[in-house]
Amino acid sequence: MSHHSSSSPATTGNLSNSIPVGAGPRGIAINNDGSRVFVCNYISGNVSVINTRNRKVIHTIAVEHYPQNIVLAHGGKRAYVTNYGSSSVSVIDTETYAVGNVTVGRYPRGIVVSRDGKHVYVTVRQNKEWLAIIDTRTYAVSRVRGLPSPSISVDISQDDSRLYISSTNSPDGPYQDALTIISSKTFKVLDIIKTEKYPSAVTVSPDDKEVYIVCLDAQKLTVLDPKLSTTRHFDFVTCEGKIVFGEKNAYAVDQVKKEVVEINTATYEIVRRVPIPGASEPYDMVLDQHNHAYVSDYQSDEVHSVDLA
């Protein structure tokens, strides 16, 4: 793993609902106490670190080409970034901002860290190997073959036993749009579930009882009961980013209407819409413990702050 570090000085000023970041912000993450937001700038090839108290960028961290998604782990001390244009994952020490890069395979996109912090799972498109696994202690990489088609998004069950991997455009079989469930111990396929068109994001519910799949092209939300292997499909918004769970309900970004939508997790209906001030092309969001959202905006090169309380 190669290393470097990069940072920019802290800034101060009045609070703003729109925070300038790098070019083309996409994936976004927030630390446990809500004090820092990290956003991948797809075009400028870096990660902006936002102090949520003053809503200012306090560091800009150079990574590799086209950073797409980011997750935090190890109590927020590490960030893992998929670099779609560099076949790599950047590993960031969030205290020192030192960066190391791990080669994982072509076009890494979706990423999740196991709950125990021992492994990072990354969706790739490498010679029919659709999942890369990083050992977080040694940074050794292994890959899984035999999944039905190129993968997009991945999440893991709360007990670390199952991986849920969405895929589309299979060159080898009938699974054009599907969710593949595999064992995280044996990596054997346990089930393949048909979804609506282009399942762009997968999120496991906090109670482990449901898996939410956002289907971008169909404007549908597919909800899986993993115990029964049954799915239900609901009309949804144009959304490519992940579902985010709050204390009571779930939230997502409506990219067309430029709103944060609130989803009743009992009925799966949209019960509230909150405009995103200043939004041009909102992409993904995170939520802090006070129901305050931060939304990346790919076109305006900003992160927007939205109060959902």
N, C-alpha and C positions, 0 to 999 in steps of 0.2 A: 504494500500500500504506500503510495507516494504522499508527501505532506507539503503543505504550505500554509500560510496564514495571511489574512487581509482584513483590515478594518477601516472605518471612517470615524471621525470624531463625533461626539454627541452634540446635539443641537437643542436649543430651547426656543420657546415661543408660546403663543396662545393656542389653546385647544382647537382642533379642527376636526370636522366630520370626514374630511378627505385628506389622506396622508400620501404625499408623493413618494413613490418607491422607484424601482428600476423599470426597464421596458418589458411589457408583456407579462404582468404578474398572473400566476396561475395557482398552483397548489399552495396551501396555507396551513399553518399549525400554530397552536398556542400552548404555552407551558402550563403546568398544573395550577399555579397560583394566579394565572391570568396576567402576569406582569410583562410578558414578552410575547410578541407575535412574530413568526418567521414566515416569509413569503418567497416563493420561487419566482424569479424574473426570467421568463422563458427566452426572451429576445436578448437581453443584456448579459445572460449567463452568470447571474449572481443571486444571492439571497439577501434580502433586506431584513434587519432585525428592528422591530418597533417596540419602543417603550410605551406601554399603554397608558401610563400615568400622564405623560405629556403629549402622547400621540405624535411622537417624532421618531424618525429613523436614527438609531444610535450606532449601527454598524452596517456595513455592506461587505458581504463575504463572497469572494470570487470562487466559483465552482467550475464545472465544465460546460459543454455545449447543451443548450436547450433544457435547463432544469425544469422538470414537469411536476413532480409531487414530492412532498416532504412529510416525514413523521418524526416525532420526538419519542425518546425512550430513556431508560435508566434514570428516572426521576427528572427528566428534562435536561440531563447533562450531555446527551448526544442527540444530534439530528442526522437523519439519513435522507438523502436527496437523490431521486432518479434523474440522471442526465440523458435525456432521450436521444440527443445527437452525439453522444460520446461513448455509448455502450458501458456506462459506469454508474456507480453509486458513490456520491460524496459523503464522507463521514465527518461531521462537524462537532468539535468540542465546543459546547455553547458557553463555556466559561472563558476559554482562552481564544476561541474562534480559529484555532488550528484546523486544517482540513486535510483529510486523506482520501484517496480515490481508489475504489475497488472495481476491477473490470468484471462485469457480470454477463454480458451478451448483448446482442443488438437490440436497440429500441426499448430500453427499460422504461416502464411507465408506472404501473400500479405497485404499491409498496405497503407492507405492514410488518410490524415487529411483534414477535410472540410476547404474550403477557409476562412470561418469565424473563424476557430480555435476552434470551440466548441465541435467537435466530432472527434474521431479517429475510422476508420472502418478497421476491421481486418478479413481476411479470416481464418476460422478454420474448423476442422472436429470433431464436438462435437455432437454426437447423432442426426444427420440430421439437426443440426443448423450450417449453413455454413458461417455465418457472425456475428462477435461480434462488439459491439459499445461501446466505452468508452466515458463517459462524462468527458471532460478535466478539468472541475471545481471540480467535486466531485470524479472522478475516479470510479463511479458506472458503472457496465457493464450490458448491455442487449444483447440478441441474437435474430437473425432472423431465423425462420423456414420457410420451404416451398419452398426454392430454389431447382432447379431441380437436382443438383448433387454437389459433393464436389468441393469447390472453390479453385482457385489458386492465381489469381491476381485481384486487384481492383483499379479503379480510379474513380474520381468524376467530374461531369461537372463543368464548370467555374462558373456557377450560383448556385452551390450546390444543384440543384434540383434532379439530377439523379446519381445513382451509376451504374457503369459498372463492372460486375464481370465475369471473365472467369472461366470455369470449364471443367472437363474431367472425364472419367471413372465413369459415373453414375451407381449406383447399382439399381436404381429404375425406370429408364425410358429410352427413346430413345436418350437423349441428352449426347452423349459421348464426344463431343467437342462443346462447345457453349459459347455464351456471353449472360448473363442475365442482363436485364436492369430493375432496380427497382427504385421506388420513394424514395427519402431520407426523405420524410415527413411521408408517410403512410407505407413504406416498402412493398407495393404491387408490384407484377411483372407486368411490363408494356409491355415487349416483350422478346422473346428468339430468338437469332440469331445463326444460325449454322456457325461454323468456320471451318478452316482446323485443322489438327490433333495437339493436345496438345498446346492450346493457353496459353503460359507461361507468357506473360506480356501484360498489357493493358495500353495505354497512350492516354489521351484526348488532342487534339490539342489546342494550346493557344487561337485560335479564337472560340473554342467550336463547330466547324462545322464538325469535323471528329473524329473518334476513331480508333487508330491504335492498331491492335492485332498481336503480334508476335507469330507465330505457329511453335514451335521448331521442332517437329518431321517431319512436312511436308515441312520444309524450305520454308514457305510461309509467306507473309504479307497480312493480311485481313484488309481492310479499310472500316469502317462503316460510312454511312451518317445517323446520328441519326434522322434527320427530316423526311427522306424518308424511313428509315428502310431498306436501300439497302446496299449490300456489294459488294466489288470488291476484287479479289484475285490476288496477284502478286508473281512471283518467288522471293525468298529471300535467305538469307544466314543462316547458322546454328547459331542461336542466342537464348539465353534463357533470356537475360536481356531486359530492357525496351528501347523503343525509346526515344531519347532525342532531343528536339527541340532547334535549334539555331535561330539566327536572320532571316535567309532566308530559310534554309533547315533543315532536320532532320538527326540524326546520330544513329548508333547502332554498336555493336561489332560483328564481324565475328569470332566466336570461333575457327573455323577450320583453316582459313587462317591467323588468328592472326592480323587482321586489324580493323581499324575503317572505316565504310562505310558511305558515305554521300548520302542521299536520296533526290532527287528532289521532293518537296511536291506538285508540279503541275502534274508531270507525274508518280511519284512513282518509278522511275528508279534509280538505283545506278549510280551516276555520278562521284564518286571519291572513291578511296581506299587509306588509309594511313596506312602503317605498324606500328605496336606497338613495339617499340624497346625492346628487351629482353623478349618478351611475351612467356609464356608456355601454359597457359590455361586461356585466358582472359574471364571475366565473365560479368561484368556490368560496366557502365560508367556514369560520370557526365560531365557537360560542364560549364565553367565560362563565364562571359560576354565578354571575349576577344577571345572566340573560342579556349580555351585551355582545352583539355580533360584530365580526370584522370580515369584510367581503373583498376579495381580490377583484380588480377590474382590469381585464386584459387590454382594453382599448385606451383607457384614460391614464394608465400607468399609475394607478392609485390603489390604496386600500381604504374602503369606506367603513366608517363606524356607524352602527345602527343599534339604537336602544330598543330592545324587545321586552323589557320588563313591564 
